[in-house]
């Protein structure tokens, strides 16, 4: 089967398994435990991770439709948000302490409700003007493990599309004229999409102790992550030979290095899947 068609198949499977997982597994453990006991606990880590996962799976439906339309630039915009979710979700799990819940869950809600004002790097309670301890972390502050090797290059690539950056003008120029119909890099976008969603599933779904609907569903999720990891690992080896004829030698080297480091990161065992098949 053509590699791009395999990408389509895997994206469909991630959407199917992801939506099912949201329905049977994603529960607000932290919130309801706090309602019963009156205590704040690490169940809120589950709440945050399930929030990230649900949001990302909903986004994957949009990504699939945008790929069908050939709107690759918009895929990269949404993919950046899903990637940020993975980075934050892994961070709150691996670096957990009681203070981190304020930074990720409670204070952001108070800021959104305008009960706390955040400006000039300080969080201030509206009524008392009391300064609240709060750390607003950038994604680069939360990268862990082998994600550090490719983070800056991959994130900068996605940010070029999320921001109004003139460097991507050629994505909208066809035969010297502006065009809404040009569609380059669809295959690359599909590979990058699967890369991000492999990471999300690894860190949230295929984790020992996760509550699956049944043993069959558990096996299917683990099988999906293993098969897609091997597939994308091989595709990134191809991309590590990246050589765009219209790009400079420096950019080609930069992209090759990024893909090489992305490929290497797939060997890291983030969840419970052993990577002895790579």
C-alpha positions, 0 to 999 in steps of 0.5 A: 500500500502507498505510504500516504494511504497508510498515513490516512489509515493510521490517522483514521484509527487514531481518531477512532480509538481516541474518541472511544477512549474519551468516552470510556476512560476520560473521567474527572477523577481529581474534581470528583475526589475533591468534591467528596473529600474536600482535598486536592490530590494528584487526580487532577493530573488525570483531569489535565491529561484527559483534557489535553487528550480530548481536546487533541482528539477533537482537533484530529477530526479537524486535521483530517478534514483539512488534509482532505481539503489540502489546507496543509498550513492550517494543519500545522497551525492546529498541530502546534496546539496538539504538540503543546498539549503533549509537552504540557501533559508529559511535564505535569505527569513526570514533574508533579508536585502539589504547587504545579496544580495551581500553575496548570489548573486552578490559577488559569481558571481564575485568570480566565474568570478575571478574579486574578489579573496576570500582567507584567509577569505577575499574578494579582488577586483583583480584590486584595491586590495580593500577589499570587505565586504563579509560574506561566511556563512556555512550552520550551520550559517543559520539554523532557527527555529526548523531546529536547533534541528536536523541540526547538526545530519542530516547534519553530517550524510549526510556529511559522504557520501559526504566526503571520510569518512572511517566510511561508509566502511561497506556500501561497504563490503559484506560477508567480501569483497569489493562490488559495489552491496551492497544496504542498507538503501534504505527505509531510503533514501526515507524517508529522500528525502521526508523530505528534499523536503517537506521542500523545497516545504513548504518554496518556493511553498506553500506560500501565494501570490505565482503565480500558473498556476491555482487553480487546480495546487495550490490545488494539490501542497498544497495537496501533501505537506499535505499528504506527511508531515503526511506520513513522520511524521508517518514514522519518529515516526517509525524511532525514535525507531531506533535499528540497531543490528550492531550499538552501543547503543550510535549510536542507541540513537543518530539516534533515537534522530535525527529522533525524532527532524526531526519529531518535526520540521515538525510541524513548519509552514514554509510556509502557510500550517497550521499544525493542522493535525499533 
